[in-house]
Amino acid sequence: MLPYGRQSIEQSDVDAVVAALSSDWLTTGPRVAEFEADLERVAGAPCVTVTNGTTALHAAYAAAGVGPGDEVVTTPMTFVATASGAAMLGATVVFADVDEDTANLDPAAAEAALTARTRAIAAVDYAGVPADYDRLRKLADTTGAVLVADAAHAIGSVYRGRPVGSIADLTTFSFFPTKNLTTAEGGAVASIRPELLDRVRTFRTVGMVKKPELLRRPDEGRWFYEVHEFGLNYRLPDVLCALGSAQLRRLAAFKARRQQLTARYDELLAGIPGLKLPVTPDDVDPMRHLYPVRILDGRRREVFERMQAAGIGVQVNYIPVYWHPVFEELGYRRGMCPVAESFYAEEISLPLFVDLSDADQDRVIETLRGILGS
């Protein structure tokens, strides 16, 4: 089975992990700080590492002060964690519809969803294409909301000349194996606001405060620490950070190959009846995580199953979040975001990963052409 996504591991990655395993540090050691510094050079803002993309979102919402009585406006066209991280803190998630072309949060729909209780606006860089951050920033500034970017798909992407990570108040990344780089499991939060990043760092370390100037009882001794707010252990260990730094050294090559594969899909799938290709706005330079096509005429399920039967591991990204029973039981109903639901009804993600060969990509293309009768 040809997968829809897969990590790229070379000897340099293995050597970095072995070196970490041979050192004195396995958990929080010098490689954590090194990886965070390496990430800052890509994201354009300081970063704190965490255990995965889901915990990155949880930590970001906690840092933003999201809690009971607050509302978080976000997109339904995402993995459930974008919404559940806010819901678990007691906030009400308000879903706003998406743009027809990019499946990113529609700023006009987000604006209509804003209220006096809006604490955060959370956009998702779907498939690696940055959201419309300039318009969303205006909305956030007008309402006093924190702008959050779920950039699980988008490390290495650029929006109007600015790297993803340097635009929103808080930006979250995922380093799952199918993402643009991997630490096996892992994630990070970037922030352009130092006070928010300090809150992320404290939250991911069980809420522990050690700096003498922040302690309420600073004279207890060098062993002393305090917990001022509850946190969780979301620390990414040294051994995985070593893998992350090794991967980052190849990020430019990863992006170039993904763009090359995207261009081949664009060219070789153009003009096929019953197929709509993804759109890339002119003002972004994405590192595509997904290649999402739309299967028209009600044939998505047929095409999905026939591609799978042919040994090609296509995927669907995503089920509208409020369709999940956990949200249905909170009163959310189908039909709330018709553009997102229409996109979901037609979407299939074709294989896209750095080590996908031209020959395997040609097999994907020819199989899809054959199924669609082109």
Buried (B, 14 or more C-beta within 10 A) or exposed (E): EBBBBBBBBEEEBEEBBEEBEEBEBEEBBBBBEBBBEBBBEBBBBBBBBBBBBBBBBBBBBBBBEBEEEBBBBBBBBBBBBBBBBBBBBEBBBBBBBBBEEBBBBBBBBBBEBBEEBBBBBBBBBBBBBBBBBEBBBEBBEEBEBBBBBBBBBBBBBBBEEEBBBBBBBBBBBBBBBBBBBBBBBBBBBBBBBEEBBBBBBBBBBBBEBEEEEEBEEEEEEEEEEBEEEEBBEBBBBBBBBBBBBBBBEBBEEBBEBBBEBBEBBEEBBEEBEBBBBBEBBEEBBBBBBBBBBBBEEEBBEEBBEBBEEBEBBBBBBBBBBBBBEEBEEEEBEEEBBEBBBBBBBBBBBBBBBBEBEEEBBEBBBEBBBEBBEE
